[in-house]
């Protein structure tokens, strides 16, 4: 993924987290794994990684270059 694509993916993630009203979404990884975000306060966004804290369990560190898509819970975005 090119650097400019990472920046726009990061910007899109920040936009989704800041939306009012908040709409739950999934972070889809290149491995096929999905991480559901149901609360914007459970996500921390850095320059190269995203940390997701699920309702139960340990936090997950996700690298932007392994994120394939951000999908609304009821469709794709």
DANOR-V948858 format. One record per helix or strand. SS is the DSSP state (~ for helix, > for strand). FROM is the first residue (numbers start at 1). LEN is the number of residues. If there is no record, write none. Layout:
ss->(SS | SS)
from->(FROM | FROM)
len->(LEN | LEN)
//
This chain:
ss->(~ | > | > | ~ | > | > | > | ~ | >)
from->(3 | 25 | 34 | 40 | 43 | 49 | 60 | 64 | 67)
len->(16 | 5 | 4 | 3 | 3 | 4 | 4 | 3 | 6)
//
